[in-house]
Amino acid sequence: MRMKSFSANPNPASRTAARNAFLVNQFATPGLGSLMAHRWIAGLGQLALAVAGFALIVVWFVKMMFEYYGQMSGDVPVKPAGWMGELGAVLFAISWFWSLATSISLLRHAKDDALPTAVPPKLSELPKS
């Protein structure tokens, strides 16, 4: 019984699969396309950074909204929480650039998925009737 390793897939993906992984990595969720291409460690790392960055940005946004609504209703001082949003943006940017590097690597190592062209048989090889 052969065990699967968590290293890079030894069999390169087709050009179409690599392109789809690139599109998902860059325009949907960093790391998800890497997981689609069986790059498990890179994909999980990218996804973890993207989720952590997004969560920090959401927490920062919610805190800022509570403070702004508090100012509208009374004299509530604004407590700076900008570090949370900045850290979240940095983490998300790191995950996005890491997924970009993985996507470029996938495209470089992808094999051509062009359909094999059928070669017509020579006239001398055709059966005689």
C-alpha positions in Angstrom: 0.0 0.0 0.0 1.4 3.3 -1.0 1.0 6.3 1.2 0.4 9.8 -0.2 2.9 12.4 0.9 2.2 16.1 1.6 4.8 17.2 -0.8 4.2 18.7 -4.2 2.4 16.5 -6.7 5.0 14.7 -8.7 2.6 14.5 -11.7 2.2 17.9 -13.2 -1.3 19.1 -13.7 -2.7 19.9 -17.1 -2.6 23.5 -18.3 -6.4 23.8 -17.8 -6.2 22.6 -14.2 -3.2 24.9 -13.5 -5.1 27.9 -15.0 -8.2 27.2 -13.0 -6.1 26.9 -9.8 -4.4 30.2 -10.7 -7.8 31.9 -11.2 -9.2 30.6 -7.9 -6.0 31.6 -6.0 -6.0 35.1 -7.3 -9.6 36.0 -7.7 -11.5 33.9 -5.1 -9.6 32.7 -2.0 -5.8 32.5 -1.7 -4.9 28.9 -1.0 -8.0 27.3 -2.3 -6.5 27.0 -5.8 -3.3 25.5 -4.3 -5.4 22.9 -2.5 -7.1 22.1 -5.8 -3.7 21.5 -7.4 -2.7 19.2 -4.5 -0.2 21.6 -3.0 -1.3 20.7 0.5 1.2 22.5 2.7 1.3 25.7 0.6 -2.5 25.7 0.2 -3.2 25.2 4.0 -0.6 27.9 4.9 -2.1 30.4 2.4 -5.6 29.7 3.4 -4.8 30.0 7.1 -3.1 33.4 6.5 -6.0 34.6 4.4 -8.6 33.6 6.9 -6.6 35.1 9.8 -6.1 38.4 7.9 -9.8 38.6 6.9 -10.9 37.8 10.5 -8.7 40.6 11.9 -10.0 43.1 9.3 -13.6 42.1 10.2 -12.9 42.5 14.0 -11.3 45.9 13.4 -14.2 47.0 11.3 -16.8 46.0 13.9 -14.8 47.7 16.7 -14.6 50.9 14.6 -18.3 50.9 13.9 -19.2 50.4 17.6 -17.0 53.4 18.4 -18.5 55.6 15.7 -22.0 54.7 16.7 -21.1 55.3 20.4 -19.8 58.8 19.4 -23.1 59.6 17.7 -25.1 58.7 20.8 -22.8 60.2 23.4 -19.3 61.3 24.4 -17.5 58.0 23.9 -13.8 58.5 23.2 -12.3 56.7 20.2 -9.8 54.0 21.2 -7.4 53.4 18.3 -7.6 49.8 17.0 -5.9 50.5 13.7 -3.2 47.9 14.3 -5.7 45.2 13.9 -6.8 46.3 10.5 -3.2 46.9 9.4 -2.1 43.5 10.6 -5.0 41.8 8.9 -4.2 43.6 5.6 -0.6 42.5 5.8 -1.5 38.9 6.6 -3.9 38.8 3.7 -1.4 40.4 1.3 1.2 37.9 2.3 -1.2 35.0 1.6 -2.1 36.5 -1.7 1.5 37.0 -2.9 2.4 33.5 -1.7 -0.6 32.1 -3.7 0.6 34.1 -6.7 4.1 32.4 -6.4 2.5 29.0 -6.1 0.2 29.7 -9.1 3.1 30.8 -11.3 4.9 27.6 -10.3 1.9 25.5 -11.2 1.6 27.2 -14.6 5.3 26.6 -15.3 5.2 22.9 -14.4 1.9 22.2 -16.1 2.0 19.8 -19.0 0.3 20.6 -22.2 -3.2 19.1 -22.4 -3.6 19.4 -26.2 -5.5 16.6 -27.7 -3.2 14.2 -29.5 -3.7 14.5 -33.2 -4.6 11.4 -35.1 -2.1 10.5 -37.7 -3.8 9.0 -40.7 -2.4 5.6 -41.8 -0.2 5.4 -44.8 -1.7 4.0 -48.0 0.7 1.0 -47.8 -0.6 0.1 -44.3 -4.3 0.0 -45.3 -5.9 -3.4 -45.5 -6.3 -4.6 -49.1 -9.8 -5.7 -50.0 
